[in-house]
Amino acid sequence: MAVPGDPPNGTPEGIGGDDDELRPDEYRSVVFDEDFVRAARLQEYSARERMGEHARAVRSRSIWSSGAAGHATGVPGRGARRGMLLALLIATAFAMAVYLGMRNPYVPPAGGGAGLLISTVVPLAPTTPVPGGRPGDLYAQSPAADYRVGAAGITFPAARRTRHFTESQVVAALAIAKDYLVQSSLDPDVLSGTASRPVRVLLDPGQLAQFDESVTAPSGDGRHAATGWLVRFDPRTTVMADSRVRVSGTLAVEERGTDVLEVTTDHTFVYAVRPAGAGPTAADAASLFTVRRELRLRFDRDDLAARRAELVSAYVVAGPQDCATDPAEGFRPLFAGAGPTTVGPPANDPYASGHPRLAAGLCGVLASGAARTAPPSPPAPPPVVRAPAQPDTDTGATPVSPGP
């Protein structure tokens, strides 16, 4: 008969079974001592816990379960204290990261942001009465007769990759420049002065403050002329007589350093306008208003990715206008029948390439009628080459050749 101290499966082979050879006290001290029990990784659930549905017979004594047991007894265990310490360390590290992020001492390098726009807007006064008539007839009799309509007049040059920019990046710069010209020169809401957002969304964020000030409080100081950024007519005096604006010009792209592309635009826009508030008969009394815009736009790699531009400079001449008015806020054309308002400076033709530049705040003179460029003169006939005269054998005198 087995005694309580015997092993459950009997005495192992090779070990005597006499009480003198293996005492229960010795067996208990070796196998079931108190340190062995405490070091066990399994703990039996209580009777109440075992009564629950799907309850396991034993549970793991991890640091979290010991914490739970501590909460059950009201005293946090070592696992709970370790968990709270770990959570505290994570929260502290997160707070430090947020704090250092808000107090980042990094300062962007100088010159990395967008600069201010420098603009020059010059009105051109007529020297002869402004012609009037139907828009189609006026266009046909002007240098804009062969111009294309709208965005079709803004054409791309041949795009080639540069040293530091791919062909696709060059095409992107040209496309953004064209979008800027279309939105700032052809959009009906922009022309009427009722909107500026189509232009604003295409600008580098560093120029938005200057643009907003130019639109809300325009000034002819060379920095804040609304008409330096866009074409806008004074809605109190002018409306469009024909939405089909005639356009002609060129685009050119050039690399300016390892990270900058620069696009230069040079376009002439011809608008058919009439006085605001005029009756239906005003359709026969339209007049042409010509705006020559030369812009320089820069693009870094971020601008190309975000489809935006930095407008560096704008040179604008527009007429016919009265030089007594300030064109910074919006253009105020002189309409059909208006006579000359000033004389003095050399005539300036907005249709001609390479026209002389005038300083901001001055007034130019619109070339008389901005007439169509005269056809080239026929070439002069080649000079007559005559053979040298031979001496007269009878007299010995050299005859004189008659003049041509």
C-alpha positions in Angstrom: 0.0 0.0 0.0 1.3 3.3 -1.0 1.9 6.0 1.7 1.2 9.7 1.1 4.8 10.4 0.4 5.2 7.9 -2.4 5.5 9.0 -6.0 2.2 8.7 -7.8 3.4 6.1 -10.3 5.2 4.0 -7.8 8.8 3.7 -7.0 11.2 4.1 -9.9 13.3 1.2 -11.0 16.7 1.0 -9.4 15.5 2.6 -6.2 14.7 0.6 -3.2 11.2 0.6 -1.9 12.0 0.3 1.8 11.0 3.0 4.1 14.5 3.2 5.3 15.9 3.9 1.9 13.4 6.7 0.9 11.6 8.7 3.5 8.6 10.8 2.6 10.2 13.9 4.2 13.2 13.7 2.0 11.1 13.2 -1.2 8.9 16.2 -0.3 11.9 18.5 0.3 13.4 17.7 -3.0 10.4 17.8 -5.3 7.6 19.8 -3.6 9.6 22.4 -1.6 8.1 25.9 -1.3 10.6 27.6 -3.6 9.6 25.2 -6.4 6.0 25.9 -6.0 6.5 29.7 -6.0 8.6 29.5 -9.2 5.9 27.7 -11.2 4.6 29.7 -14.3 1.1 28.3 -14.0 -1.5 29.2 -11.4 -4.8 27.4 -10.9 -8.0 29.5 -11.2 -10.2 29.7 -8.1 -13.4 27.7 -7.8 -15.6 30.6 -8.7 -13.5 31.4 -11.8 -13.6 27.8 -12.9 -17.4 27.9 -12.7 -17.6 30.4 -15.6 -18.3 29.3 -19.1 -15.3 28.4 -21.3 -13.0 29.0 -18.3 -9.5 27.5 -18.5 -8.3 25.4 -15.6 -5.1 27.4 -15.3 -3.8 30.8 -16.2 -0.4 32.3 -17.0 1.2 34.4 -14.4 2.6 37.1 -16.6 3.3 40.6 -15.5 -0.1 41.8 -16.7 -2.1 39.0 -15.0 -0.2 39.6 -11.7 -1.2 43.2 -12.1 -4.9 42.1 -12.5 -4.6 40.0 -9.5 -3.2 42.9 -7.6 -6.1 45.0 -8.6 -8.5 42.3 -7.4 -6.8 42.4 -4.0 -6.6 46.2 -4.0 -2.8 46.3 -4.0 -1.0 46.9 -7.4 1.4 44.0 -8.2 4.8 44.2 -9.7 3.4 43.7 -13.3 0.9 46.6 -12.9 3.7 48.9 -11.7 5.9 47.9 -14.6 3.0 48.5 -17.0 2.3 52.0 -15.6 6.0 52.8 -15.7 6.2 51.7 -19.4 3.1 53.8 -20.3 4.6 56.8 -18.5 7.8 56.5 -20.4 6.0 56.3 -23.7 3.9 59.4 -22.9 7.0 61.3 -21.8 8.8 60.5 -25.0 5.8 61.5 -27.1 5.4 64.8 -25.3 9.1 65.6 -25.8 8.8 64.8 -29.5 5.9 67.2 -29.8 7.7 69.9 -27.8 10.9 69.7 -29.9 8.8 69.7 -33.1 7.1 72.9 -32.1 10.4 74.6 -31.2 12.3 73.4 -34.3 15.4 75.7 -34.5 15.9 75.0 -38.2 15.8 78.1 -40.3 15.3 77.8 -44.1 18.3 79.0 -46.2 18.1 82.6 -47.4 16.7 83.1 -50.8 14.8 79.8 -50.7 11.3 81.5 -50.7 9.5 83.3 -53.4 10.5 87.0 -54.0 8.3 90.0 -54.6 6.9 90.7 -58.0 8.3 93.8 -59.8 5.7 95.2 -62.2 5.6 98.1 -64.7 2.3 99.1 -66.1 2.3 101.9 -68.8 -0.8 103.4 -70.4 -0.7 104.3 -74.1 -2.6 107.4 -75.2 -3.9 107.7 -78.7 -2.8 110.4 -81.1 -5.8 110.1 -83.4 -9.5 109.4 -82.7 -10.2 105.9 -81.6 -11.9 103.9 -84.4 -15.2 102.2 -83.7 -17.5 99.6 -85.3 -18.4 96.0 -85.0 -15.8 93.7 -83.4 -15.4 91.5 -86.4 -14.8 94.5 -88.7 -12.4 96.1 -86.3 -10.3 92.9 -86.0 -10.2 92.5 -89.7 -8.8 96.0 -90.2 -6.2 95.7 -87.4 -2.8 93.9 -87.0 -4.7 91.2 -85.1 -6.6 90.0 -88.2 -4.4 86.9 -88.3 -4.2 86.3 -84.6 -5.7 83.2 -83.1 -8.7 83.2 -80.7 -8.1 82.6 -77.0 -5.8 80.0 -75.6 -5.1 78.7 -79.2 -2.9 81.8 -79.6 -0.5 80.7 -76.8 1.6 78.0 -78.4 4.5 75.9 -77.1 8.0 76.0 -78.4 9.9 72.8 -79.0 10.6 71.3 -75.5 13.9 69.8 -74.8 15.5 68.6 -71.6 18.0 70.8 -69.9 21.1 69.8 -67.9 19.2 69.3 -64.7 15.6 69.0 -65.8 13.9 66.3 -67.8 11.8 67.0 -70.9 8.6 66.3 -68.9 9.6 68.9 -66.3 10.2 71.5 -69.0 6.8 70.7 -70.6 5.2 71.1 -67.1 6.8 74.5 -66.7 5.5 75.6 -70.1 2.0 74.2 -69.3 1.8 76.1 -66.0 2.9 79.3 -67.7 0.2 78.9 -70.3 -2.4 78.2 -67.6 -1.3 81.4 -65.9 -1.7 83.4 -69.1 -5.1 81.9 -69.8 -6.5 82.5 -66.3 -5.0 86.0 -65.9 -5.7 87.3 -69.4 -8.7 85.4 -70.8 -10.9 84.3 -68.0 -14.2 86.4 -68.3 -14.6 86.7 -64.5 -11.0 88.0 -64.1 -11.4 90.4 -67.0 -14.6 91.9 -65.4 -13.0 92.3 -62.0 -15.4 89.9 -60.2 -12.8 87.2 -59.5 -9.1 86.7 -58.8 -9.0 83.2 -57.4 -8.3 81.5 -60.8 -5.0 83.5 -60.8 -4.3 83.2 -57.1 -4.3 79.4 -57.0 -1.4 79.3 -59.6 0.9 81.4 -57.5 3.7 80.3 -55.1 2.5 80.6 -51.5 5.3 83.1 -50.8 3.6 85.6 -53.1 0.0 85.3 -51.9 0.2 88.1 -49.4 1.6 90.5 -52.1 -1.1 89.4 -54.5 -3.9 89.9 -52.0 -2.7 93.4 -51.2 -2.4 94.2 -54.9 -6.0 93.1 -55.6 -7.6 94.7 -52.5 -5.5 97.9 -52.3 -3.8 98.4 -55.7 -1.0 101.0 -56.0 1.2 102.1 -58.8 4.4 101.7 -56.7 5.8 98.9 -58.9 4.9 96.3 -56.3 1.1 96.3 -55.9 -0.5 97.0 -59.2 -3.4 94.6 -59.8 -2.8 94.9 -63.5 0.7 93.6 -63.1 -0.7 90.3 -62.0 -3.7 90.1 -64.4 -5.7 91.9 -67.0 -8.7 93.6 -65.4 -11.1 96.3 -66.7 -12.9 98.7 -64.5 -16.4 97.3 -64.4 -17.9 100.7 -63.8 -16.8 101.9 -67.2 -16.0 98.9 -69.4 -17.6 95.7 -70.6 -16.5 93.2 -73.2 -18.1 93.6 -76.6 -16.8 90.2 -77.8 -15.6 87.3 -75.7 -13.3 86.0 -78.5 -10.0 87.7 -77.5 -7.3 87.7 -80.2 -3.9 86.5 -79.0 -0.4 86.1 -80.4 3.1 85.7 -78.8 5.9 83.4 -77.7 7.0 81.3 -74.8 10.7 80.6 -74.0 12.2 78.4 -71.3 15.7 78.5 -69.8 17.4 76.8 -66.9 18.5 79.2 -64.1 20.6 77.1 -61.9 20.4 73.4 -60.8 16.9 73.8 -59.3 15.2 76.6 -61.2 13.5 76.8 -64.6 12.5 80.2 -65.9 9.8 80.8 -68.6 9.6 84.1 -70.4 6.3 85.0 -72.0 5.7 87.8 -74.6 2.1 88.1 -75.8 -0.2 90.7 -77.3 -3.9 90.4 -76.3 -6.5 92.4 -78.3 -10.0 92.9 -76.7 -13.2 94.3 -78.2 -14.7 96.6 -75.5 -17.6 99.0 -75.2 -18.9 101.4 -72.5 -20.7 99.9 -69.6 -24.4 100.6 -69.4 -24.7 101.4 -73.1 -27.8 100.3 -75.0 -28.1 97.6 -77.7 -26.7 100.1 -80.3 -23.4 100.0 -78.6 -22.6 96.7 -80.4 -21.8 98.9 -83.5 -19.7 101.2 -81.4 -17.1 98.8 -80.1 -13.4 99.6 -80.0 -10.2 97.6 -79.7 -8.0 97.7 -76.6 -4.6 96.2 -76.8 -2.5 94.8 -73.9 1.1 93.7 -74.4 2.4 91.5 -71.5 5.9 90.4 -70.9 6.2 88.1 -67.9 9.0 86.1 -66.3 7.9 83.1 -64.2 10.2 80.8 -62.2 9.7 77.2 -61.1 11.6 75.1 -58.6 10.9 71.4 -58.3 8.2 71.9 -55.6 6.4 74.4 -57.9 6.4 71.9 -60.8 5.0 69.2 -58.5 2.3 71.5 -57.1 1.6 73.2 -60.5 2.2 76.7 -59.3 4.6 79.6 -60.4 6.5 82.5 -59.0 5.9 85.6 -61.0 9.2 87.5 -61.0 8.5 90.5 -63.2 5.8 91.9 -65.4 6.1 94.6 -68.0 2.7 95.8 -69.4 1.7 98.4 -71.9 -1.9 98.9 -72.7 -4.0 101.4 -74.7 -5.8 103.4 -75.8 -6.1 105.0 -72.4 -6.1 108.4 -70.8 -2.8 109.1 -69.1 -4.6 111.0 -66.3 -6.0 107.7 -65.0 -4.0 105.2 -62.9 -4.0 101.8 -64.6 -2.9 100.0 -61.4 -6.4 99.1 -60.3 -7.9 98.3 -63.7 -7.8 99.4 -67.3 -10.2 102.2 -68.5 -10.1 102.2 -72.3 -10.9 105.2 -74.4 -13.9 104.2 -76.6 -14.8 104.9 -80.2 -14.6 108.5 -81.2 -12.4 109.6 -78.3 -9.7 112.0 -79.5 -6.0 112.2 -78.6 -5.3 113.1 -75.0 -1.5 113.7 -75.0 1.5 114.1 -77.2 5.1 114.1 -76.5 6.9 110.8 -76.1 7.8 108.6 -79.0 5.0 106.5 -80.4 4.9 102.9 -78.9 3.5 100.1 -81.0 2.3 97.2 -78.8 2.1 94.9 -81.9 5.8 95.4 -82.8 8.5 93.2 -81.2 11.3 94.8 -79.3 9.5 98.0 -78.5 11.3 100.5 -76.2 10.5 100.2 -72.5 9.1 103.1 -70.5 9.3 103.7 -66.8 6.4 103.0 -64.5 4.2 106.0 -63.9 4.9 107.5 -67.3 2.6 107.6 -70.3 3.4 106.3 -73.7 1.9 107.2 -77.0 0.0 104.6 -79.0 1.2 104.3 -82.5 -1.2 106.0 -84.9 -4.1 103.6 -85.4 -1.7 100.7 -84.6 -1.9 100.2 -88.4 -1.2 96.9 -90.1 2.5 96.5 -90.8 3.2 97.7 -94.3 4.3 95.0 -96.8 8.0 94.9 -97.5 9.1 97.1 -100.4 10.0 95.3 -103.6 13.7 94.7 -103.9 15.7 97.2 -106.0 16.6 96.0 -109.4 20.2 94.8 -109.7 22.7 97.2 -111.1 23.4 97.1 -114.8 26.9 95.7 -115.5 28.3 97.1 -118.7 31.3 95.9 -120.6 34.2 98.3 -120.7 34.1 100.5 -123.7 36.5 99.8 -126.5 38.5 102.6 -128.1 37.4 103.8 -131.5 39.8 102.4 -134.0 39.2 105.3 -136.4 39.6 108.2 -134.0 41.4 106.6 -131.1 38.9 108.1 -128.7 37.1 106.1 -126.1 33.3 106.6 -126.5 31.3 107.7 -123.4 28.6 105.2 -122.4 25.1 106.6 -122.0 23.7 106.7 -118.5 21.2 104.1 -117.4 
